Amino acid sequence: MSVILEMRGITKEFPGVKALDDVTLSVAEGEIHALVGENGAGKSTLMKVLSGVYPDGSFDGEILYDGKPRAFRSIRDSEDIGIIIIHQELALIPLLSVAENIFLGNERATRGIIDWRETHDRAADLLARVGLAENPETILDDLGLGKQQLVEIAKALSKNVRLLILDEPTSSLNEADSAKLLQLLIDFREKGLTSILISHKLNEVSKVADTITVLRDGATVARMNCADGVDENDIVRNMVGRALEDRYPPKGGTAPGEIAMEVRNWTVHHPLHAERRVVKDVSFHVHKGEVLGIAGLMGAGRTELAMSLFGRSYGRDISGDVLINGAAADLSTVRHAIKAGLAYATEDRKTYGLVLDDTIRRNVPLADLSAISRNGIVDREQEAEVAAHYRDKLAIKSSSIEQATVNLSGGNQQKVVLSKWLFADPDILILDEPTRGIDVGAKFEIYTVIRELAAQGKAIIVISSELPELLGVTDRLYVMNEGRFVAEMPTAEASQEKIMSKIVKSAEAA
């Protein structure tokens, strides 16, 4: 196969940080090329250089596309020759129609007047190419996340894409939607379309990639030909610079203690549709020193359950009782929930977990500002000491505590979220998708923190869509489906097949 893209000697620096250091990348036409590495390795930065987000002149090195040197001054320059990037955060507008989103910025118009018939007809054709039968006039927000991801790909196809870059496309998708998207990439490959796939899910990479390039600390460290056979452990070794003999830290040998929190007959109604129950008469408990998992498909009600418990952050007409350390707990507001010893690390760290434009120093103490304040005034020295302590404790990679969290990698952002709640010193910590979109090395570090907290007697609840993660890090599991708990089992007796069987049987019985 001929080479469609070469990037030679790419070096990109930010104040105090060399993000890319003499990186090389070669992509053959018509292949799926995976780009992997730990958070902060430089993957997204390299793709932003390629797509013109970082314009020519802001970096050193050379880009060749179709054998010709290229100098992209903007995203439009790269799109004009068929290079399209789909970022991890979808660039779609929820309240516009599917057709309007597909042609946003690329409208089908004559003399400034949009041709709606052509817009809808072409949108329908593009939706069919990505396997969607939805009406182009459907409001985007009415689609699930998996279908929105396919709309984003249809949008790329509308621009006559030749090289499609996907940054963590399955990080927020369930297994079925992930499989559908990966199959679509395989179908595109058969039609000659070239793809660059950035992903932390190494099983997906091994399944679909033809070639893998590994970045570590801003440099190219390996190029792997999948036709020769690639072992996930080899990928991990190249990514982190060491072998991870076990992807999960050992579980504590001590038995869990007393019940830390008990939830009885918890019911939550949808905030807009009062007649719809999203959590239905759920009862469960978690012990001190225990890591409890909640498994289930997307839409099962796991996040709604967690948010409703944490200060009634979600839902209406909530009923049921919560006991913490044997006494009735007041969880009526977030402030009361924190005071009662409950913490919730949201699955959406960018929107709800962090103040992105603010620094590490300002974010870490946010959950307990009173601890570093006197007469309502924050002690800046204490604030800095707390941030520096957790930066070191959780090995947050940053230039300093003054770095804005928006400029941190996903894994390091997640560590800032954890730092915030560790500083609040809760008795019960709910972690909602704690490793979504982060690499295998950072995952291990977060799993280690979870087990250390359990060893200290904390009660940890982990919600995750990755069943291997739940099996690897938890002591006991509940399975949730359609707003109800449908099974409970010790993790030692659980398997992916057993969990899915419980979900399927509960759906058939409903």
C-alpha positions as CSV (number, residue, x, y, z in Angstrom):
1,M,0.0,0.0,0.0
2,S,1.2,3.5,-0.7
3,V,1.8,6.0,2.1
4,I,-0.9,8.7,2.4
5,L,0.6,10.5,5.4
6,E,4.1,11.1,6.8
7,M,4.9,13.3,9.8
8,R,8.6,13.8,10.3
9,G,10.4,15.3,13.3
10,I,7.3,16.9,14.8
11,T,8.2,18.9,17.9
12,K,5.7,21.0,19.8
13,E,6.4,23.0,22.9
14,F,4.1,24.7,25.4
15,P,5.4,27.0,28.2
16,G,7.5,24.7,30.4
17,V,6.5,21.5,28.6
18,K,7.7,19.7,25.5
19,A,4.6,18.0,24.4
20,L,6.1,16.4,21.2
21,D,9.7,15.6,20.7
22,D,10.9,14.6,17.2
23,V,7.8,12.4,16.6
24,T,7.5,10.4,13.4
25,L,4.3,8.8,12.0
26,S,3.7,7.0,8.7
27,V,0.2,5.9,7.7
28,A,-0.5,3.7,4.6
29,E,-3.5,4.4,2.4
30,G,-6.5,2.3,3.2
31,E,-5.4,1.1,6.6
32,I,-6.7,1.5,10.2
33,H,-3.7,3.0,12.0
34,A,-3.9,3.0,15.9
35,L,-2.2,5.7,17.9
36,V,-1.8,4.6,21.5
37,G,0.0,5.9,24.6
38,E,-0.5,7.0,28.2
39,N,-2.5,10.2,28.9
40,G,-0.1,13.0,28.2
41,A,1.9,11.0,25.8
42,G,1.1,13.5,23.0
43,K,-1.4,11.7,20.9
44,S,-4.1,14.4,20.7
45,T,-1.5,17.1,20.4
46,L,0.0,15.3,17.3
47,M,-3.4,15.0,15.7
48,K,-4.1,18.7,16.4
49,V,-0.8,19.5,14.6
50,L,-1.9,17.3,11.7
51,S,-5.4,18.9,11.4
52,G,-4.3,22.5,11.7
53,V,-5.7,23.2,15.2
54,Y,-2.0,24.0,15.9
55,P,-1.2,25.9,12.7
56,D,2.0,25.7,10.7
57,G,4.7,27.7,12.3
58,S,3.7,26.8,15.9
59,F,5.7,23.6,15.7
60,D,8.8,22.2,14.1
61,G,8.9,19.3,11.6
62,E,7.3,18.4,8.3
63,I,3.9,17.0,7.2
64,L,3.6,15.2,3.9
65,Y,0.2,14.2,2.5
66,D,0.0,12.4,-0.8
67,G,3.7,12.8,-1.0
68,K,3.5,16.6,-0.9
69,P,4.7,19.0,1.9
70,R,1.7,20.6,3.6
71,A,1.3,23.7,5.7
72,F,-2.1,23.9,7.4
73,R,-2.9,27.2,8.9
74,S,-6.4,26.1,10.1
75,I,-8.7,23.2,10.3
76,R,-10.4,24.3,7.1
77,D,-7.0,23.9,5.2
78,S,-6.8,20.2,6.3
79,E,-10.4,19.5,5.6
80,D,-10.2,20.9,2.1
81,I,-7.9,18.0,1.2
82,G,-9.9,15.3,3.0
83,I,-8.3,15.2,6.5
84,I,-11.2,15.2,9.1
85,I,-10.8,14.8,12.9
86,I,-13.5,13.8,15.2
87,H,-12.6,14.9,18.8
88,Q,-13.5,13.0,21.9
89,E,-16.1,15.7,22.8
90,L,-18.5,15.7,19.9
91,A,-18.8,19.0,18.0
92,L,-22.6,18.8,17.5
93,I,-25.5,21.0,18.6
94,P,-28.1,19.1,20.6
95,L,-31.1,21.2,19.6
96,L,-30.5,21.2,15.9
97,S,-31.7,18.5,13.6
98,V,-29.5,15.7,12.4
99,A,-29.4,17.2,8.9
100,E,-28.5,20.6,10.2
101,N,-25.7,19.1,12.3
102,I,-24.3,17.1,9.4
103,F,-24.0,20.2,7.2
104,L,-23.2,22.8,9.9
105,G,-20.5,25.1,8.4
106,N,-20.9,23.2,5.1
107,E,-24.5,24.2,4.2
108,R,-26.2,23.1,1.0
109,A,-27.0,26.6,-0.2
110,T,-27.3,28.7,-3.4
111,R,-26.8,32.4,-3.1
112,G,-27.0,32.2,0.6
113,I,-30.3,30.4,0.7
114,I,-30.3,26.8,2.1
115,D,-31.7,24.1,-0.2
116,W,-33.5,22.1,2.5
117,R,-34.6,19.3,0.0
118,E,-31.0,18.7,-1.0
119,T,-29.9,19.0,2.7
120,H,-32.3,16.3,3.8
121,D,-31.8,14.0,0.8
122,R,-28.0,14.1,1.1
123,A,-28.3,13.7,4.9
124,A,-30.4,10.6,4.4
125,D,-27.8,9.1,2.1
126,L,-25.0,9.8,4.5
127,L,-26.9,8.4,7.4
128,A,-27.5,5.2,5.4
129,R,-23.7,4.9,4.8
130,V,-23.1,4.8,8.6
131,G,-26.0,2.4,9.2
132,L,-28.6,4.9,10.6
133,A,-32.3,4.9,9.4
134,E,-33.3,8.0,11.4
135,N,-35.2,10.8,9.8
136,P,-32.8,13.6,9.0
137,E,-35.2,16.0,10.7
138,T,-34.9,14.3,14.0
139,I,-33.5,16.5,16.8
140,L,-30.0,15.4,17.7
141,D,-30.7,15.4,21.4
142,D,-33.4,12.7,20.8
143,L,-30.6,10.2,19.8
144,G,-28.5,8.1,22.0
145,L,-24.8,8.8,22.4
146,G,-23.9,5.9,20.0
147,K,-26.0,7.3,17.3
148,Q,-24.7,10.8,17.8
149,Q,-21.2,9.4,17.3
150,L,-22.4,8.0,13.9
151,V,-23.9,11.4,13.0
152,E,-20.4,12.9,13.6
153,I,-19.0,10.3,11.2
154,A,-21.7,11.1,8.6
155,K,-20.7,14.8,9.0
156,A,-17.1,13.8,8.2
157,L,-18.3,11.8,5.1
158,S,-20.1,14.9,3.9
159,K,-16.7,16.6,3.5
160,N,-15.3,14.0,1.2
161,V,-13.0,12.5,3.8
162,R,-10.0,10.5,2.8
163,L,-8.2,10.4,6.2
164,L,-10.5,10.0,9.2
165,I,-9.1,10.7,12.7
166,L,-11.1,9.4,15.6
167,D,-10.0,10.5,19.1
168,E,-11.4,8.0,21.7
169,P,-14.6,7.3,19.7
170,T,-15.9,4.6,22.0
171,S,-14.9,6.0,25.4
172,S,-18.6,6.9,26.2
173,L,-20.3,4.1,24.3
174,N,-21.6,0.8,25.5
175,E,-20.3,-2.5,24.1
176,A,-23.0,-2.8,21.4
177,D,-22.5,0.7,20.1
178,S,-18.7,0.3,20.3
179,A,-18.9,-2.9,18.2
180,K,-21.0,-1.2,15.6
181,L,-18.7,1.8,15.3
182,L,-15.6,-0.5,15.0
183,Q,-17.3,-2.6,12.3
184,L,-18.0,0.6,10.4
185,L,-14.3,1.4,10.4
186,I,-13.6,-2.0,9.0
187,D,-16.3,-1.5,6.3
188,F,-14.6,1.9,5.5
189,R,-11.2,0.2,5.2
190,E,-12.7,-2.2,2.6
191,K,-13.8,0.8,0.6
192,G,-10.3,2.4,0.7
193,L,-10.8,5.0,3.5
194,T,-7.9,5.5,5.8
195,S,-8.4,5.9,9.6
196,I,-6.3,6.9,12.5
197,L,-7.8,5.5,15.7
198,I,-6.8,6.9,19.1
199,S,-7.9,4.6,21.9
200,H,-7.1,3.4,25.3
201,K,-9.1,0.2,24.8
202,L,-6.4,-2.1,23.7
203,N,-8.7,-5.0,23.0
204,E,-10.4,-2.8,20.4
205,V,-7.1,-1.7,19.0
206,S,-5.9,-5.3,18.6
207,K,-9.2,-6.2,16.9
208,V,-9.3,-3.7,14.1
209,A,-5.9,-2.0,13.6
210,D,-3.4,-2.9,10.8
211,T,-0.6,-0.9,12.4
212,I,0.0,0.6,15.8
213,T,2.3,3.5,16.7
214,V,3.1,3.9,20.3
215,L,4.0,7.3,21.9
216,R,5.5,7.8,25.3
217,D,6.4,11.1,26.9
218,G,6.0,12.9,23.6
219,A,8.2,10.6,21.5
220,T,7.6,7.7,19.2
221,V,8.8,4.5,20.9
222,A,7.4,1.7,18.8
223,R,5.7,0.8,15.5
224,M,3.9,-2.5,15.5
225,N,2.6,-4.5,12.5
226,C,-0.6,-6.3,13.5
227,A,-0.2,-8.8,10.7
228,D,2.8,-10.2,12.6
229,G,0.6,-10.7,15.7
230,V,0.4,-8.2,18.6
231,D,0.1,-9.1,22.3
232,E,-1.7,-6.5,24.5
233,N,1.1,-6.9,27.1
234,D,3.7,-5.8,24.5
235,I,1.6,-2.7,23.8
236,V,1.4,-2.0,27.5
237,R,5.1,-2.5,27.9
238,N,5.8,0.0,25.2
239,M,3.2,2.5,26.5
240,V,4.4,2.7,30.1
241,G,8.0,1.6,29.8
242,R,7.5,-1.3,32.1
243,A,5.5,-4.5,32.3
244,L,2.2,-4.5,34.1
245,E,2.1,-8.2,35.2
246,D,-1.3,-7.7,36.7
247,R,-3.7,-5.0,35.4
248,Y,-5.3,-4.7,38.9
249,P,-3.7,-4.3,42.3
250,P,-4.2,-7.2,44.8
251,K,-7.4,-7.1,46.9
252,G,-7.2,-6.7,50.6
253,G,-7.1,-10.0,52.6
254,T,-9.2,-8.6,55.5
255,A,-13.0,-9.0,55.7
256,P,-15.1,-5.8,55.3
257,G,-16.3,-4.1,58.5
258,E,-19.7,-2.9,59.6
259,I,-22.2,-1.5,57.2
260,A,-21.2,2.0,56.2
261,M,-24.3,2.9,54.2
262,E,-27.7,1.3,53.7
263,V,-30.2,2.4,51.1
264,R,-33.8,1.2,51.5
265,N,-36.6,1.3,48.9
266,W,-35.0,4.2,46.9
267,T,-37.3,5.4,44.1
268,V,-36.5,8.3,41.7
269,H,-38.7,9.9,39.1
270,H,-37.5,11.6,35.9
271,P,-37.0,15.4,36.5
272,L,-39.1,16.3,33.4
273,H,-41.4,13.4,33.0
274,A,-42.9,12.9,36.5
275,E,-44.7,9.7,35.5
276,R,-41.5,7.9,34.6
277,R,-39.5,6.1,37.3
278,V,-35.8,5.8,36.5
279,V,-34.8,4.2,39.8
280,K,-37.4,1.7,41.1
281,D,-37.5,0.6,44.8
282,V,-33.7,-0.1,45.0
283,S,-32.2,-1.4,48.3
284,F,-28.6,-2.1,48.9
285,H,-25.7,-1.7,51.4
286,V,-22.0,-1.2,51.4
287,H,-19.5,-2.1,54.1
288,K,-16.6,-0.2,55.5
289,G,-13.4,-1.4,53.8
290,E,-15.4,-2.8,50.8
291,V,-15.3,-2.0,47.1
292,L,-18.8,-2.5,45.8
293,G,-19.5,-2.5,42.1
294,I,-22.7,-1.6,40.2
295,A,-22.8,-3.2,36.8
296,G,-25.4,-2.6,34.0
297,L,-25.9,-1.3,30.5
298,M,-26.0,2.3,29.7
299,G,-29.5,3.6,30.6
300,A,-29.9,1.1,33.4
301,G,-30.2,3.9,36.0
302,R,-26.8,3.6,37.7
303,T,-25.8,7.3,37.3
304,E,-29.3,8.5,38.2
305,L,-29.1,6.4,41.4
306,A,-25.8,7.8,42.4
307,M,-26.7,11.5,41.6
308,S,-30.0,11.2,43.4
309,L,-28.3,9.9,46.5
310,F,-25.7,12.7,46.4
311,G,-27.8,15.6,47.5
312,R,-30.7,14.8,45.2
313,S,-28.6,16.2,42.3
314,Y,-30.9,14.3,39.9
315,G,-34.6,13.5,39.8
316,R,-37.9,14.5,41.5
317,D,-40.4,12.9,43.9
318,I,-37.5,10.9,45.5
319,S,-38.5,8.5,48.2
320,G,-36.7,6.0,50.4
321,D,-34.3,6.0,53.3
322,V,-30.6,6.2,53.7
323,L,-28.7,5.2,56.8
324,I,-25.0,6.1,57.2
325,N,-23.2,4.3,60.1
326,G,-26.5,3.1,61.3
327,A,-28.2,6.5,61.6
328,A,-30.7,8.2,59.3
329,A,-28.8,10.5,57.0
330,D,-29.8,13.9,55.6
331,L,-28.9,13.9,51.9
332,S,-31.3,16.6,50.9
333,T,-28.6,18.9,49.5
334,V,-25.1,18.4,48.2
335,R,-23.8,20.3,51.2
336,H,-25.7,18.0,53.6
337,A,-24.5,14.9,51.7
338,I,-20.9,16.0,52.0
339,K,-21.4,16.7,55.7
340,A,-22.9,13.2,56.1
341,G,-19.7,11.7,54.7
342,L,-20.8,11.0,51.2
343,A,-18.8,12.0,48.0
344,Y,-19.6,11.5,44.3
345,A,-17.0,11.6,41.6
346,T,-19.1,12.2,38.4
347,E,-18.7,10.3,35.1
348,D,-18.5,13.7,33.3
349,R,-15.4,15.3,34.8
350,K,-15.2,18.1,32.3
351,T,-18.7,19.4,32.9
352,Y,-19.4,18.6,36.5
353,G,-16.2,17.4,38.1
354,L,-13.8,20.3,37.5
355,V,-13.6,24.1,36.9
356,L,-11.6,23.6,33.7
357,D,-10.4,27.1,33.3
358,D,-9.1,27.2,36.8
359,T,-5.8,25.8,38.2
360,I,-5.0,22.6,40.0
361,R,-4.4,24.7,43.1
362,R,-7.9,26.1,43.0
363,N,-9.6,22.8,42.0
364,V,-8.2,20.4,44.6
365,P,-9.7,22.0,47.8
366,L,-13.1,22.8,46.3
367,A,-15.1,20.1,48.1
368,D,-14.0,21.4,51.5
369,L,-13.0,25.1,51.3
370,S,-13.9,25.6,55.0
371,A,-10.8,23.5,55.9
372,I,-8.5,26.1,54.3
373,S,-10.5,29.2,55.2
374,R,-10.7,31.5,58.1
375,N,-13.6,33.9,58.5
376,G,-14.8,33.0,55.0
377,I,-11.4,33.9,53.4
378,V,-9.3,31.2,51.7
379,D,-5.8,30.9,53.0
380,R,-3.8,30.9,49.7
381,E,-0.7,29.3,51.3
382,Q,-2.8,26.4,52.7
383,E,-4.6,26.1,49.4
384,A,-1.2,25.7,47.6
385,E,0.1,23.2,50.2
386,V,-3.0,21.0,49.8
387,A,-2.8,21.1,46.0
388,A,1.0,20.3,46.0
389,H,0.4,17.4,48.5
390,Y,-2.2,15.7,46.3
391,R,-0.3,16.5,43.1
392,D,2.6,14.5,44.5
393,K,0.5,11.8,46.2
394,L,-1.5,10.9,43.0
395,A,1.5,11.7,40.6
396,I,-0.5,14.3,38.6
397,K,1.7,15.2,35.6
398,S,1.7,19.0,35.2
399,S,4.2,21.9,34.9
400,S,3.0,23.1,38.4
401,I,-0.1,23.5,40.6
402,E,-0.7,26.7,38.6
403,Q,-1.5,24.8,35.4
404,A,-5.1,25.0,34.2
405,T,-6.9,21.7,34.5
406,V,-8.2,22.1,30.9
407,N,-4.6,21.6,29.7
408,L,-4.2,18.3,31.6
409,S,-4.6,14.9,30.0
410,G,-7.8,13.0,30.8
411,G,-6.1,10.7,33.3
412,N,-4.5,13.7,35.1
413,Q,-7.9,15.5,35.1
414,Q,-9.4,12.4,36.8
415,K,-6.7,12.4,39.4
416,V,-7.5,16.1,40.2
417,V,-11.2,15.0,40.7
418,L,-10.1,12.2,43.0
419,S,-7.8,14.6,44.9
420,K,-10.8,17.0,45.5
421,W,-12.8,14.2,47.1
422,L,-9.9,12.7,49.0
423,F,-9.3,16.1,50.6
424,A,-12.9,16.1,51.7
425,D,-12.2,12.8,53.6
426,P,-15.5,11.1,53.0
427,D,-16.7,7.8,54.6
428,I,-18.4,6.7,51.4
429,L,-17.1,7.5,48.0
430,I,-19.1,6.9,44.8
431,L,-16.9,6.7,41.7
432,D,-18.9,6.9,38.4
433,E,-16.9,5.6,35.4
434,P,-13.6,6.5,37.2
435,T,-11.3,5.4,34.4
436,R,-13.3,6.5,31.3
437,G,-11.0,7.7,28.6
438,I,-7.7,7.1,30.4
439,D,-4.8,4.8,29.7
440,V,-3.8,1.5,31.2
441,G,-1.0,3.0,33.3
442,A,-3.2,5.7,34.8
443,K,-6.0,3.1,35.4
444,F,-3.7,1.0,37.5
445,E,-2.8,4.0,39.6
446,I,-6.4,4.8,40.2
447,Y,-7.2,1.2,41.0
448,T,-4.4,1.3,43.5
449,V,-5.9,4.4,45.2
450,I,-9.3,2.7,45.4
451,R,-7.8,-0.4,47.1
452,E,-5.8,1.9,49.5
453,L,-8.9,3.7,50.5
454,A,-10.7,0.5,51.1
455,A,-7.8,-0.7,53.3
456,Q,-8.2,2.5,55.3
457,G,-11.8,1.5,56.0
458,K,-13.5,3.7,53.4
459,A,-16.6,2.3,51.6
460,I,-16.2,2.6,47.9
461,I,-18.9,2.2,45.2
462,V,-17.7,1.8,41.7
463,I,-20.0,2.3,38.7
464,S,-18.5,1.1,35.4
465,S,-19.5,0.0,32.0
466,E,-16.3,-2.1,31.7
467,L,-17.1,-5.5,33.2
468,P,-13.4,-6.5,33.4
469,E,-12.8,-3.4,35.5
470,L,-15.5,-4.3,37.9
471,L,-14.4,-7.9,38.1
472,G,-10.8,-6.8,38.7
473,V,-11.2,-4.1,41.4
474,T,-14.4,-4.9,43.4
475,D,-15.3,-7.3,46.2
476,R,-19.0,-7.6,45.6
477,L,-21.4,-6.7,42.7
478,Y,-24.9,-5.6,42.2
479,V,-26.4,-5.8,38.7
480,M,-28.8,-3.1,37.6
481,N,-31.3,-3.1,34.7
482,E,-34.1,-0.8,33.8
483,G,-34.0,1.0,37.1
484,R,-33.9,-2.1,39.4
485,F,-31.2,-4.2,41.0
486,V,-31.7,-7.7,39.5
487,A,-28.8,-9.6,41.1
488,E,-26.2,-9.5,43.8
489,M,-23.0,-11.7,43.9
490,P,-19.5,-11.8,45.4
491,T,-17.1,-10.8,42.7
492,A,-15.2,-14.0,43.2
493,E,-18.2,-15.9,41.9
494,A,-19.0,-13.4,39.0
495,S,-18.1,-13.4,35.3
496,Q,-18.9,-11.3,32.3
497,E,-21.2,-14.0,31.0
498,K,-23.0,-14.4,34.4
499,I,-23.6,-10.6,34.7
500,M,-25.0,-10.3,31.1
501,S,-27.2,-13.4,31.7
502,K,-28.8,-11.7,34.7
503,I,-29.5,-8.6,32.6
504,V,-31.0,-10.6,29.8
505,K,-33.2,-12.7,32.0
506,S,-34.5,-9.7,33.9
507,A,-35.4,-8.0,30.6
508,E,-37.3,-11.1,29.5
509,A,-39.1,-11.3,32.8
510,A,-40.2,-7.7,32.7
